[in-house]
Amino acid sequence: MHQYNYWNYYYRATNYIVQPGDSLYLIAKRFNTTISDIKQANNLTSDLIYVGQSLVIPSPAVPTLPDGIYGIGSRGPAVVKIQQALSALGFNVAQDGIYGPKTSDIIMNLQKKFPEALTADGIYGPKTKMYLEKLLASKYKIVQNPESKTVLVNKMNSLSPYYEPQNLTVPNVSFAYPEYRPQKLMQPEAARALEALFAKAKQDNIALNAVSGYRSYDYQSQLFSRNIKANPNANQFSARPGESEHQTGLAMDVSSPSVNNNLTQAFGDTKEGKWLVENAPDFGFILRFPKGKENITGYQYEPWHIRYVGKDVARQIANQNITLEEYLGQST
């Protein structure tokens, strides 16, 4: 089997469609670049932009990283360069030249993204440098709007390891298992929408069960580590920590007794799976990883994974048969 190349997905050129409320300042901040670089890349003579405008987003300048090994207690200009690199990715870290607990923890959480290659010890060394350079040279960034209903989380747009949605709640729907697990949790608005969706399914004699909602960064790290050890192509179906929508509390995996509540592509061929994709948009959910869009989403077809974005956006995405990436103008 051909092994999926994670980095090929990262390095595709970026185009962005201007959204309502955007400014060059906000766009530059979102993509870790500068206003002047965006203007130069698009031959803009002023800061004026308009909704629907297509902009080429230049790659951010790649900070020079030091050689050597650095950990807790290290100090000096080399540590400043490491901290500058972390800041360029979107992390909130002081550039004080002191390799303290915060710098170490950020490095450790980045190392958790690549369990097949790195040890998550918080120590900066040659291998960590290599992967950090790859991230810096790519479109990878920490998202700055994690609370948004339309936040884009994928292999290029990562949630912070420290992000935890507030006021998570268990939706009052049928689950595939009776006991409490954190994976039952969702954000309140998404939970209420899921309840309405399941109520409509019951009216239509459609049997659905919720399977997996919220997952923390650390939980996703453990899950991905197991998957990648078992299958080198795991990143086609399993997200690296920070790159999973489940961390937002806006996603839920859904199945049915007809497939033994398994998360399987066969669910898409069942009456329940067909009902779900047809009705989910009316309740604010989209099928996040549709068939035929794998080159855009970066993941295989998942008929069980629905994501809350709100009714208006969900209907637009469904009616146009597009992905969230395409809707936000960040398709690759």
C-alpha positions in Angstrom: 0.0 0.0 0.0 1.3 3.5 -0.8 2.0 5.3 2.4 0.2 8.6 2.7 2.6 11.6 2.8 1.6 13.9 5.6 3.9 16.7 4.4 2.7 16.7 0.9 -0.7 17.8 2.3 0.9 20.6 4.2 3.0 22.1 1.4 0.2 22.9 -1.1 -0.2 26.5 -2.0 -2.7 28.6 0.0 -5.5 30.6 -1.4 -8.0 32.4 0.8 -11.4 33.9 0.1 -12.1 37.1 2.1 -15.0 36.6 4.5 -17.3 39.2 6.2 -15.5 41.0 8.9 -12.0 40.2 7.5 -9.2 42.7 7.4 -5.6 42.4 6.2 -4.5 42.6 9.8 -6.8 39.7 10.8 -5.8 37.6 7.8 -2.1 38.2 8.3 -2.5 37.2 12.0 -4.4 34.1 11.1 -1.8 32.8 8.6 1.3 33.9 10.6 2.4 36.3 7.9 2.5 40.1 7.5 0.2 42.7 5.8 3.1 43.8 3.6 3.8 40.3 2.4 0.1 39.7 1.6 -0.1 43.0 -0.3 3.1 42.2 -2.2 1.9 38.7 -3.1 -1.4 40.1 -4.5 -0.1 43.4 -6.0 -2.3 45.4 -3.6 -1.7 49.1 -3.4 -3.9 49.7 -0.4 -5.3 47.9 2.6 -8.8 47.7 1.1 -10.2 44.2 0.5 -13.7 43.0 -0.3 -15.8 40.0 0.6 -15.3 37.2 -1.9 -11.9 38.4 -3.0 -9.3 35.6 -3.6 -6.0 36.3 -1.9 -2.7 34.4 -2.3 -1.3 33.8 1.2 2.5 33.8 1.2 4.4 31.3 3.3 5.7 32.9 6.5 9.4 33.5 6.9 11.0 30.5 8.5 13.1 31.4 11.6 16.6 29.9 11.7 16.7 27.2 14.3 19.8 26.4 16.4 21.7 23.1 16.4 22.4 21.4 19.7 20.3 20.0 22.6 18.3 22.3 24.9 16.1 21.6 27.8 14.9 22.9 31.2 17.5 25.4 32.5 19.1 26.2 29.1 19.5 29.9 28.4 20.8 32.3 25.7 20.2 33.4 22.1 19.7 29.9 20.9 16.7 29.5 23.2 15.3 32.8 21.9 15.4 31.4 18.4 13.5 28.3 19.5 10.9 30.5 21.2 10.6 32.7 18.2 9.9 29.6 16.1 7.2 28.5 18.5 5.7 32.0 18.4 5.7 32.0 14.6 3.5 28.8 14.8 1.0 30.6 16.9 2.0 29.6 20.4 1.9 32.1 23.2 5.4 31.9 24.7 7.8 34.5 26.1 10.9 35.1 24.0 13.1 35.6 27.0 15.9 33.1 26.3 15.0 30.9 29.2 14.1 27.3 28.5 11.5 27.1 31.3 8.5 24.8 31.9 6.3 26.6 29.3 8.8 26.2 26.5 9.5 22.6 27.4 5.8 21.8 27.6 5.1 23.3 24.1 8.0 21.3 22.7 6.7 18.2 24.3 3.2 18.7 22.9 4.6 19.2 19.4 6.6 16.0 19.8 3.4 14.2 20.7 2.2 14.9 17.1 4.9 12.6 15.7 5.1 9.5 18.0 6.4 7.5 15.1 9.6 9.6 15.1 9.9 11.7 18.3 10.0 11.1 22.0 7.8 13.4 23.9 10.3 14.5 26.5 10.2 18.3 26.0 13.9 18.4 25.0 14.9 20.2 21.8 17.4 18.2 19.8 18.3 17.3 16.1 15.1 15.3 15.4 12.8 17.8 17.0 14.6 20.6 15.1 13.9 18.8 11.8 10.2 18.4 12.4 9.9 22.0 13.7 11.6 23.2 10.5 9.1 21.2 8.5 6.2 22.8 10.3 7.6 26.3 9.9 8.1 25.8 6.2 4.5 24.6 5.8 1.1 26.1 6.2 0.8 24.7 9.7 -0.5 27.1 12.4 -2.3 27.2 15.7 -5.8 28.5 15.1 -6.7 31.8 16.8 -10.5 31.4 16.8 -11.1 28.1 18.5 -14.5 29.2 19.9 -16.0 29.9 16.5 -18.7 27.6 15.2 -16.9 27.5 11.9 -13.4 27.1 13.2 -11.3 25.1 10.7 -9.4 22.3 12.3 -7.4 20.0 10.1 -3.8 19.0 9.3 -2.8 22.6 8.6 -4.9 24.3 11.3 -4.2 22.9 14.8 -5.9 23.6 18.1 -3.6 24.5 21.0 -2.7 21.7 23.3 -4.1 24.0 26.0 -7.5 24.6 24.5 -10.4 23.1 26.3 -14.0 24.3 25.4 -16.0 25.6 28.2 -19.3 24.3 29.7 -19.3 21.0 28.0 -22.4 18.9 28.5 -23.8 15.5 27.7 -26.5 15.7 25.0 -29.7 13.9 26.0 -29.6 11.3 23.1 -29.1 7.6 22.9 -25.5 6.4 23.1 -23.8 3.2 22.0 -22.8 2.6 25.6 -24.5 3.3 28.9 -21.7 4.5 31.2 -20.4 8.1 31.4 -17.3 8.9 29.4 -15.8 12.3 28.6 -16.3 11.4 24.9 -20.1 11.9 25.5 -19.5 15.7 25.9 -20.3 18.5 23.5 -20.5 22.2 23.5 -24.0 23.2 24.7 -25.3 24.7 21.4 -24.1 21.6 19.5 -25.6 19.3 22.1 -29.0 20.9 21.8 -28.8 20.6 18.0 -27.9 16.9 18.3 -30.9 16.3 20.5 -33.2 17.9 17.9 -31.6 15.8 15.2 -32.0 12.6 17.1 -35.6 13.5 18.0 -36.4 13.9 14.2 -34.6 10.6 13.5 -36.9 8.9 16.1 -40.0 10.4 14.5 -38.8 9.0 11.2 -38.1 5.5 12.7 -34.4 5.9 12.2 -32.3 4.4 15.0 -29.1 6.4 15.7 -26.6 6.2 18.5 -24.0 8.7 19.4 -20.5 7.2 19.8 -17.8 9.7 20.4 -17.8 13.5 20.9 -15.2 15.5 22.8 -11.6 14.3 23.0 -8.9 16.2 24.8 -5.5 16.8 23.2 -3.9 14.2 25.5 -6.6 11.6 24.7 -6.2 12.2 21.0 -2.4 11.9 21.4 -2.8 8.4 23.1 -5.3 7.3 20.4 -3.1 8.4 17.5 0.0 6.9 19.0 -1.7 3.5 19.2 -3.1 3.8 15.6 0.2 4.9 14.0 2.1 2.0 15.6 -0.4 -0.4 14.2 -0.7 1.2 10.8 1.8 3.5 9.1 -1.1 5.0 7.1 -3.1 5.8 10.2 -3.2 9.6 9.5 -5.6 8.9 6.7 -8.3 8.1 9.2 -6.9 9.2 12.6 -5.9 12.8 13.4 -2.7 13.8 15.2 -3.3 15.6 18.5 -4.5 19.1 18.0 -5.7 18.3 14.5 -9.0 16.6 15.6 -12.3 18.4 15.5 -13.3 16.3 18.5 -11.2 18.7 20.6 -13.6 21.5 19.7 -16.6 19.8 21.3 -18.5 20.5 18.1 -18.2 17.0 16.5 -19.9 13.7 17.2 -19.4 10.3 15.6 -22.8 8.7 15.0 -23.7 5.1 14.1 -26.6 2.7 14.3 -27.5 -0.8 15.5 -27.7 -1.9 11.9 -23.9 -1.9 11.8 -23.5 -2.8 15.5 -22.7 0.8 16.3 -19.4 0.5 14.6 -17.7 3.5 12.9 -17.5 1.9 9.4 -17.9 3.2 5.9 -20.7 0.7 5.5 -22.8 3.0 7.6 -23.0 5.3 4.7 -24.9 2.7 2.7 -27.5 2.1 5.4 -30.9 3.8 5.6 -29.7 5.4 8.8 -26.5 6.8 7.2 -28.4 8.1 4.1 -31.0 9.7 6.4 -28.2 11.4 8.4 -26.5 13.0 5.5 -29.8 14.2 4.1 -31.2 15.6 7.4 -28.1 16.8 9.4 -27.8 20.2 7.7 -31.3 21.2 8.8 -30.0 20.9 12.4 -26.7 22.7 11.7 -24.5 19.6 11.1 -22.3 18.7 8.1 -20.8 15.5 7.0 -17.2 16.6 7.6 -15.3 14.1 5.5 -17.4 13.3 2.5 -16.6 10.8 -0.3 -14.6 12.2 -3.1 -13.2 15.1 -1.1 -10.2 13.2 0.5 -7.6 15.3 -1.3 -9.2 18.4 0.3 -10.0 17.2 3.8 -6.9 15.1 4.1 -8.9 12.2 5.5 -10.8 9.2 4.2 -14.5 9.1 3.8 -16.3 9.1 7.2 -20.1 8.8 6.9 -20.3 8.7 10.8 -18.5 12.0 11.6 -20.8 15.1 11.8 -19.7 18.6 12.7 -21.8 21.4 14.1 -21.4 24.7 12.1 -24.9 26.2 12.5 -27.9 25.8 10.2 -27.2 28.5 7.6 -23.6 27.4 7.0 -24.5 23.7 7.1 -27.2 24.2 4.4 -24.9 26.2 2.2 -22.2 23.5 2.4 -24.7 20.7 1.8 -26.4 22.5 -1.1 -23.1 23.2 -2.8 -21.7 19.8 -2.1 -18.5 21.3 -0.7 -16.3 20.9 2.4 -15.7 23.3 5.2 -12.3 24.0 3.7 -13.9 25.1 0.4 -16.6 27.1 2.2 -13.9 29.1 4.1 -11.8 29.5 1.0 -9.0 27.4 2.3 -9.1 24.4 0.0 -5.8 23.0 -1.1 
